[in-house]
Amino acid sequence: MSRIPRPLVTALSSLALAAAGLTVTTGSAHAASCSQAYLPLPDPVCTPGDLNPDVTQDTIDSTICVSGWTATVRPSTSYTNALKKKQIAEYGYSDTSLSDYEEDHFVPLELGGAPKSEENLWPEPHSGDATSSQKDSVENKLKKAVCAGEVSLDDAQNAIMTDWTTALSSLGLG
């Protein structure tokens, strides 16, 4: 079964909200209930992804391609655990055990995702058809490809935001 491209889903979701007289503004995207229908992807209205403006193609050699750089921007566990608890409720997960989810950066820090943006963080289940550990593997391969000059940062970010489960194949990497 083919998937609708994520940018189109995001645009259509925003249009539907606008037609209903609702708006989504920065920092308040989580006011509405989030849907699990997009799993293993996050709901595109609640978690559209957000980028770190300090990470660009021109800065990758001093940011993401430096070993240990993500540790310098990763938010504290106290921040992510509080957000995870809130977002588990917003996504309506029946399992509310924090340990069953990774508060994941939709656009990973390794590819220049915004570290603390609620638009880039979501409670990704550890179980299901495509798991958080499988996404971690994709993220690592994409970062290596970007740092090796095989793929541009923009292309890697777009591929993971469109559908992380097909990102490697869409870029000819897997």
C-alpha positions in Angstrom: 0.0 0.0 0.0 1.5 3.3 -1.0 1.7 6.2 1.4 0.6 9.8 0.8 3.8 12.0 0.9 4.1 13.6 4.4 4.3 17.2 3.0 1.0 16.6 1.3 -0.5 15.1 4.5 0.7 18.1 6.5 -0.7 20.6 4.0 -4.1 18.8 3.8 -4.3 18.5 7.6 -3.6 22.2 8.0 -6.2 23.0 5.3 -8.8 20.8 7.1 -8.1 22.6 10.4 -8.4 26.0 8.7 -11.7 25.0 7.2 -12.9 24.0 10.6 -12.0 27.4 11.9 -9.0 26.1 13.9 -5.4 27.2 13.6 -2.1 25.7 14.5 0.5 28.1 15.7 4.1 27.7 16.9 4.1 26.2 20.3 0.5 25.3 20.4 0.3 22.4 17.9 -0.2 20.0 20.8 -3.4 21.7 21.9 -5.4 19.3 19.7 -5.6 15.6 20.2 -2.9 13.8 18.2 -3.7 10.7 16.0 -2.0 7.3 16.1 -3.2 6.7 12.5 0.1 7.7 11.0 2.3 5.2 13.0 5.1 4.5 12.7 5.3 8.2 11.8 4.1 11.0 14.2 0.9 12.9 13.5 1.9 15.6 11.0 -0.2 18.2 12.6 1.2 17.6 16.1 4.7 16.8 15.1 5.6 18.3 11.7 9.3 18.4 12.5 11.5 21.4 13.2 15.1 22.2 12.3 18.0 23.6 14.2 19.0 26.9 12.4 22.6 26.3 13.5 22.9 23.2 11.4 23.2 23.8 7.6 25.1 22.2 4.8 27.9 24.8 5.4 28.1 24.0 9.1 28.0 20.2 9.2 31.8 19.9 9.7 31.5 21.8 12.9 28.2 20.4 14.1 26.6 17.1 13.2 29.8 15.6 11.7 31.7 16.2 14.9 31.8 13.1 17.2 29.8 13.9 20.4 28.2 17.1 19.0 24.6 15.9 19.7 25.4 15.6 23.4 26.0 19.3 23.4 22.5 20.1 22.2 20.4 17.2 23.6 17.8 18.3 26.0 17.8 17.0 29.6 15.9 13.9 30.5 13.8 15.9 32.9 12.6 18.0 30.0 11.9 15.1 27.7 10.3 12.9 30.3 7.8 15.7 31.2 7.1 16.3 27.6 6.8 12.5 26.9 4.2 12.2 29.7 2.1 15.1 28.3 2.4 13.8 24.7 1.5 10.2 25.5 -1.8 11.6 26.8 -2.2 13.8 23.7 -1.6 10.8 21.4 -4.2 8.8 23.3 -1.9 5.8 23.9 -3.6 3.3 26.2 -0.2 2.2 27.4 1.0 5.1 29.5 4.3 3.6 30.7 7.0 6.1 29.9 9.5 3.2 29.4 7.6 1.9 26.5 8.3 5.0 24.4 11.3 7.0 23.3 10.7 10.8 23.3 12.1 11.0 19.8 13.3 13.8 17.6 11.3 13.4 14.4 14.2 15.1 12.6 17.0 13.6 14.6 19.7 15.8 16.2 22.1 13.9 14.0 20.5 15.5 11.0 20.0 19.0 12.4 16.6 18.6 14.2 15.6 21.2 16.7 16.6 19.9 20.1 13.7 21.2 22.4 11.0 22.0 19.9 7.6 20.3 20.7 7.1 20.3 16.9 10.1 18.0 16.6 9.6 15.7 19.7 7.0 12.9 20.1 6.5 9.7 22.1 7.6 7.0 19.6 6.6 3.5 20.6 9.3 0.9 21.2 6.9 -1.7 19.8 5.0 -2.1 16.5 5.8 -2.8 12.9 8.6 -0.2 12.7 10.2 0.6 16.0 12.2 3.4 17.5 15.4 1.3 17.3 14.8 0.7 13.6 14.5 4.5 13.1 17.8 5.0 15.1 19.5 2.8 12.5 18.1 4.8 9.6 19.2 8.1 11.3 22.8 6.8 11.8 23.1 5.7 8.2 21.7 9.0 6.9 24.2 11.0 9.1 27.1 8.9 7.8 25.9 9.6 4.2 25.6 13.3 4.8 29.0 13.5 6.4 30.6 11.5 3.6 29.1 13.8 1.1 26.9 11.1 -0.5 23.7 13.0 0.3 23.0 16.6 1.0 21.7 17.6 4.4 18.5 19.0 2.9 17.8 15.8 1.0 18.4 13.7 4.1 16.1 15.9 6.2 13.4 15.8 3.6 13.6 12.0 3.2 13.3 11.4 7.0 10.4 13.9 7.3 8.5 12.4 4.4 8.8 8.8 5.7 11.7 7.5 7.7 10.8 3.9 6.8 11.6 4.6 3.1 14.2 7.3 3.6 17.2 5.2 2.8 15.7 3.6 -0.3 14.4 7.0 -1.6 17.9 8.3 -1.5 19.5 5.2 -3.1 21.2 4.2 0.2 19.4 1.0 1.0 
